[in-house]
Amino acid sequence: MRYPRNMRGYGADTPNANWPGGANVAVQFVLNYEEGGENNILHGDAASEAFLSEIPGAAPWPGLRHWNMESVYEYGARAGFWRLHRLFTDLDVPVTVYGVATALMRAPEQLRAMQDAGWEIASHGYKWVEHKDMPPETEREQIAEAIRLHALATGSRPTGWYTGRCSVNTVDLVSEAGGFDYISDTYDDDLPYWREHQGKAQLIIPYTLEANDMRFGTPNGFNSGDQFYSYLKDTFDYLYEEGAAGRPKMFSIGLHCRLVGRPGRVAALKRFIEYVQSHDRVWIARRIDIARHWTREHPYRKPRLVPSQLEKAAFIETFGGAFRNGQWIAERAWGGELGPVNDSPYGLFFVLRTQFRAGTDAERLHVLEGYTELNNRIEAARIVADESEAESLDAMTAGQKARLLELLDAYTDKFGFGVIFAVRDYTTASLLASLELRTASDRETEMAVTFREVERLAQLQVEAAFAR
């Protein structure tokens, strides 16, 4: 069983975005243009729209037009858009538009204003409708139609994509269509990242549902411009501090003409833009600019080793020796829930260690029997005059050697197997001190220590496999 979700991402060590000008944060404003592309029986849909409006508790009206809902959306096109257009152009802010293809076809003057302002126009799909139950073939056809209409309306094919009300298939289908500098149908990171689909790398630039004016239209969301401003400011301030500490991120802000385009809300957006512009180390960019920057600074590099994608024989060949006599461990790990979280050294070690710990007492004892005793290495050690020169098991005083050999024999006589150490973690002195304690220990305590040492040795083997 393979678990496809990637719960690891970049892990603890995120890459340095290296934004232009050494910016602490890249701020990106998205204007969703959906008006005229929403559910409407005039558009051939089964019911009226019910999503993201000023109407509390709105529900679809099957087979009927919803005059009030239509009017709310029309406000976005007729008034909200132009208010936002003046704001962004007056403050010289670059914008990415997520444009629904059918909405753009019904907005010639708004579209011309977007292009005259130099805004990026990414595709927001064919229609602003729900895709979760859409058959893949239908969605594939709609992606193609969105691309065709977008090119007709704008004069060029879209290079960015965001469906929004997407299905589990959307990102794969858009990747399959190809030709996109980025896809944004994820909300899973503060930085862009590469995702491979059918052997090809696709850049993902995650979007946002929380730093988004859509929360004006959701229960327990923003109910005033001040709340919106406060949330955006707190987010910006925290990201700005992170960037100053060497961990620069991206900050996406989602906007809608019919929502933030209202005068009682746009004032808060204006205050926020001016607040951002009062800081020096900020890069305000379009999403296409971020995509091009990331592609230059962090080009895709295919991983040499992706354990969750290995066939069984290759997986066992690579990791079956991490634990001695441990092929059964690798077999069980491969047959379990492998996924992207196991494609890092520690993630893969974790799944192997889990199977080792879940083994029977006899199975784990058989693992212990596979390790080489230390006697030969101790016998071959170089003799030095002073303990300060004995930093590894390759050099020790005569007294240390004699005592180590004595304790090794005593340990084997007592426990029935040779002592196991991850020797790279020890000096001669620390190993001798540990062996003194372990030889004097009871069996239950010693088995726990031994298993920890075996796990440490396995971790080193896994790390070496990734490094090769």
N, C-alpha and C positions, 0 to 999 in steps of 0.2 A: 504493500500500500504506500503510495506517495502522497504527501501532504503539500499541496501547491502553495499555500500562503507563506509569504516571506515575513516572518516576525523578527528578523534580525536587522535587516537593512545595513547601514554602515557600522553598526555596533558602537562601541565606546569611542572609537577614534574616527570622527568624521573628517573628510578631506577639507583642506582649506580652500574655500571657493575662489580666493584670489580675485575678488571683484575688481573691476576697473577703478583706478585711483586709490586702491587700498581701502575701499568702502567697508564699513562694519556691517552693513546690511544692504541687500538689494530689495527695493520696494517696488511692487508691481500692481498697478490698478487694472482690473478687468471690468469692462462694461458689457454686460450680457444684453444683446439685442434680440428679443424674443417676440416682440409685439407684432402680431400678424402671422406668427407661426404656431400659436398655441392651439389647443383643442377647440374646435368649433365645427358645427355641422356644415357651415359654409365651406370648410376646408376638406370636407369628406370624412370627418371624424364622427364617431358614434354619439358623442355627448359634448357638452360644454366643458370649458376649463374649470379647474377647482384649486389650482396650485398657485401660491405666492401672489396673493392679492390683498386688498383692504377689506375683504368680506369675511367676517368671522364664521368659521364652521362651514365654509363653502363646500358643496358637493357637486359632482357631475350631474347634469340634467340630460338624461338619455333622450336623444332625438329632438332636443329643443335648443334654441339659442338662449343664452343668459345675458340679457341686455346690460345689466350692471357689471358683470364680469368683463364683457367686451369693452365697456366704457372705461374701466380701470386700466386695461391694457392699452386702450387708445390714448389715455392720458400720457403713458410712457412715450409713445411715438410723437404725439402732437406737442407736448409741453416739456415733459421730463428730460427727453433727449436733448433738446436745445438748451435747457438750463445747464445740464452737465457739459455739453459741448462748449458753451461760453466759459464755464468755470475752468475746464482743463486747458483750453486754448489761452485764456487770459493768464493763467499761472504757468503756462509753458510746460505742461505735464504730458509725457508720452503715455499712450493708452493702448491696451490690447482689447479689441472687440471680439467677443464670442458671438458670431452672427449666425442665427438660424437661417438656412438658405431660403426658405419660403418667406421669412420675414424680410430679408434683404431685398427680395424681389418686389416686395410691397412698400419699399422705403427708398425710392430713388434719390430724393433730396437729402435724406439723412446719410445715405451711403456716400453721396458726393462729398458731404461735409466731413465724414470720417476720413476719406481719402485725401482731401485737400489739407487736412490737419496732420497727415503723415502717420495716422494711427495704423497699427497692424490689425488686419481683419482675419481672425482665425475662424474655422468652421465650428458651428455649434449644432451640427447635424442638419438633417433634412427638415424635420418639423420638431416643435417643442412639445413632444409627447413622451409618454412612458414607454420604455423599451424592455422592461424586465420579463415580460411574457412573449416578446417578439421572437419568432423562429429565426435561427441564425441566417438562413437564406434570405429572409425578408429584410433583416437588418443589413446584411451585406448589400442588397440592392439599394436600400435607402442611403447607405454611405456613398455608394457610387453616384446616386442621384444628387446628393448634397454637394459632392465635389463638382459635378457638372453644372449645377445651377450657380454655385459660388463663382465658378470661372466665368460664366455668362454675365453675372451681375458685376463682378469686380474687375474682370479682365485678366485674372490669373488664378491659378489653382491655389487652394489654401495649403499652407505649410504647417499650421498648427491645428489641433483638434481637441474639442471638448464636447461630449454629448450631454453630460449632466445627469439626465434621467436615464442612466445607462443600464445595460444588462451585464451579466457575468461574462458575456462573450465580447463586449464592445472593444476592449483594449486589444484583444487578439485580432478581431476583425479589421480594426483600423490599422494595426501593424501589418496585417496581411495585405491590405490595400496598398500600403507603402507610400513613399513620397512625402512623409511628414517629418519635419525637423523635431517635433515633439508631440506628445499626447498628454492630456492633463486629467484624464478620468481616474485619478486617485487622490487621496487625501492623507497619504501615509508618511510624509516626510517634510522637512524644512529645506531640503536641498534636492536638486535634480538627481536622477540616477538612470543607469542603463538597465534595460530589461531585454532579454533575448527571447525571440519568438521565431520558431522554425529556422533556427540557425542564423537569424539576422538580429542585429542590435537595434533597439528602438529607445530613444531618449524619452524619459518620463519627467515632466515638470509638474509636481503635485499642485493641486488647487486647494481651496479652502471652503468650508461650509460654516465656519465659526466667525472669522473676520469678514463677515458677509452681511450685506444689508437685508438678505432674505429673512433674517431674524426679526425684522420689523413685521413680518407676516406669519410668524410662528408663535405658538403658545410659549409663554415664559421667555420670550425673546426681548429685543430692545423695544421699549415703548416711548423713548424720547431720543432726540439727537444727542443729548448729553451722555446717555448711556453708550451709544455707538462711539462717540468721540473718546470717552474714557477707556473703553475696551481697546480701541485701535491704538491709543497713546500708550497704554500699559504694555501692549504687545510690542510696539515699536521700541519702547525704552528698554525692555528686557533683551530683545534681540540686538539692540545697539550695544548694550553692555557685553553680551556674549561675543559680538564681533570684536570689540575692543580687547577682549581677553584671548583673541586668536581663534575664535570659532564662528566666523561669519556665516550667516544664513540668508534665506530668502523670505520675504514677507509678502504674501499675496492678499489682495483686498478685493472682494467680489461685490459688484454693484449692479443694480437694475434700474432702468430708466423710470419705471412706474413706481419704484419704492423710494430710493434715495433722491430721485428727481423731484420730490415734493419740497416746497420751500422750507417747511419746518424741519427737514432733515438735511438738506443740502448744505445748510449753514454749518452743521457739525463737520461735514466732509471738508468744507473749505478751511475750517480751523485746523483740521488735522493735516491737510496738505501743507498749509503754511507752517505748521509745527515741524513737519518733516523737513521742509526746505530751510528751516533755521539751523539745521545740523550740517556740518561739513562733510563727514565721512558717510555719505549716503549715495547710492546709485539708484535713481528712479529709471526704470527700464521697461520696455515692452517684453513680452514673453519670448518673442523671436530673438531679441537681443540676448536674453539669458541663455537661450538654447545655443546660439552661435558661440557665446563665450564659453559655455560648458564644454561644447564639442572641441573647442581649441585647447582649453586648459585641462580638461579631463576626458580625453578621447577613450572610446571603449577599448578595453583590453580583455580579450577572452581568457577566463581563468584556465590554468593548466589542468586543475583537478576539481571536478564537481562530483563529489561522492554520491549525491542523491540521484545522479543521472547515469551512474555506472551500471552495466549489466552485472548479474550476480557473480559470474566467474571473475570478472575484473575487480569487483569490490573485494571479494575474498582474497584474491591474489595481493591486492594492495594493503589490506588491513587485517588479514587473517593472522599475521604474525605480531600484531601489536601486543597481544597477550600470548605468552608462550603456551603451546598446546591449546591455542584458543581459536581454532578455525570455527568451532561451534558458536563462538561469540559473534564473529563476523557474519555467519550465516543468519543468526537470529536478528542481528541488527539490520541486515539488508531486507529481511522479511517483515520488519516492523514499520513504523511511521517515519520514514526518512523524508526530509524536506529541505528547503533552503537554509533552515536554522542549523542543519548538520553539515553545511558546506564550508564551514570554517574549521580550523584545527581543533579548537575547544569544543565546538558543536559536534564534530564527529567523535572526538574522544568521549564526550558525554554519553552518546548513544551506545558506544561500546562498553563503557564503564557500567551503564545501567544493566546491560545484559550479563556482564560479569557478576554484578552484585545479585542479580536475580537467579543465578545458577545454583545448582544443588551443592551441598558441602563436598560431595565426591568430585564434582566437576571443577570446583574451585581449587581443591587440593591437587587435582591433576595439573592444573595450571602452574601451581607452585613447583611441581616436580620438573617443570621444563626449564628452570633457570639454572645457570652454571654457578657452581660454588666458587667462592672467592679465594679459596686456598692457593690455587695456582698463581693468581695475580699477586697475592701477598708474598708468596715465595720468590717471585721474580722482581720484587721491589728493590730499588737501589738503597743501600745503607748510607745514611748521612749521620754526621756527628751530633747535630743539635736538632731538637724538635722544631725550632723556628724554621728550619729548612724543609720540614715534612708537610708540604701543603696539599699533596695529593697521595693517592695510594701507590704512586710510582716511586715515592721516596719516603723513607721512614727510618727512625733509629732502630738499632738492633733490639732494644728493649720493647719498642712498640711492635716490631714484627713478631717477636716471640710471644707477646701477650695476645696479639690478634689471632695467631695460629692456635694458641691454647683455647681461646674463647670460641673460635669457630668449631673446633672439635667438640667442645662441651655443649655448644648450642645444638649441633646435629644429634648428639647422643640424647639430649633432653627432649627435643621436639620431633625428631625423625625425618627432618629435611634440612637442607642447608639454609643459612640465613640469607635474606634478600635485601639488598640496599640499592637505591638509585644513587650510585656512588658519586655521580657528578655533583650532587648536592652537598657532599661532605668533604672535609679535610681529613687527614689521617687522625688527628686528635679528636675531632667531633665524631668520627665513625667509631673509634675505640670507645669513647664515652658512651655512645648509644648502644654499642654491642654489650658493654658491661651491664647496662640496665636491662636490655632485652633478654640476655641469657638468664638473668635472675628473675624474670617475670613469670607469671603463670601462663598456661596455654591460651586461655581465652583472650587475655590482654594481648599476648604476643601475636595471635592470629589477626587481630584487628590492625596491629601495627604492620604486619607483613602484607596484608591486603592493601594498605595505603601505599606501601612502597611499590607493590606490583602495579597499582594504578598509576603511580607516578612514572614508572618505567614505560607503561603503555602510552601515557600522554606524550612522553618524549619520542616514542616511535611514530606516533601519529603526526607530530609536528615535523619530524624528519621526512615523512612521506609527502607532506605539503611543500616542503622546501626543496625537494629534489627537482 
